[in-house]
Amino acid sequence: MVVDLLAGANWQRAGGKGPKPKPINRPDARAEKRRREYVGRLQRLGLLKHGG
């Protein structure tokens, strides 16, 4: 979020010349949930240490 705010502020200070900056892509909440589930399965199988 900070990167988006700084890019917008810099664009404004430059007089709004050029295209308005686009927000960066953010991680999908569903993808994070799938990642946590996958890591949990690997930990339960003993293929990945807890906390790693």
KERO-711665 format. One line per 5 residues: number of its first residue (from 1); for each residue y, x, z of C-alpha. Coordinates in pm, 1 decimal, padded with zeros to 6 digits. Last residue first. Layout:
<sites>
NUM> Y:X:Z; ...
</sites>
This chain:
<sites>
52> -02371.2:01010.5:00835.5; -02325.2:00829.0:01166.1; -02694.0:00745.6:01189.3; -02910.3:00982.0:00985.1; -03020.5:00872.5:00640.0
47> -03372.1:00833.6:00504.5; -03509.9:00703.2:00833.1; -03597.1:00364.4:00682.2; -03354.6:00193.5:00922.0; -03081.7:00440.1:00817.2
42> -03141.1:00375.1:00447.1; -03124.1:-00000.3:00508.1; -02798.8:00036.0:00701.8; -02648.3:00248.2:00423.8; -02732.9:-00025.4:00171.9
37> -02583.7:-00298.0:00392.8; -02265.6:-00094.1:00442.9; -02234.8:-00033.6:00067.4; -02288.6:-00403.1:-00009.6; -02011.0:-00496.6:00236.9
32> -01778.4:-00238.0:00081.4; -01850.3:-00377.0:-00265.5; -01771.8:-00728.0:-00142.9; -01435.2:-00611.6:-00005.5; -01343.7:-00470.6:-00348.5
27> -01165.0:-00139.3:-00322.6; -00800.3:-00140.2:-00427.2; -00663.6:-00068.5:-00771.6; -00315.9:00083.5:-00770.4; -00018.6:-00147.2:-00808.4
22> 00166.2:-00134.6:-01142.1; 00494.3:00049.7:-01177.2; 00772.6:-00140.2:-01359.4; 00802.9:-00013.3:-01714.7; 01092.3:00214.9:-01796.3
17> 01431.5:00213.4:-01636.3; 01466.9:00015.2:-01314.2; 01780.2:00208.5:-01219.9; 01600.5:00524.9:-01113.3; 01639.4:00413.8:-00752.6
12> 01441.6:00098.5:-00838.5; 01154.4:00296.5:-00991.4; 01147.3:00527.1:-00690.6; 01131.1:00226.0:-00458.2; 00850.6:00067.9:-00661.3
7> 00645.7:00389.0:-00662.3; 00703.7:00432.0:-00289.8; 00592.5:00076.7:-00213.3; 00279.1:00106.4:-00427.8; 00184.2:00437.4:-00265.1
2> 00236.9:00286.2:00079.7; 00000.0:00000.0:00000.0
</sites>
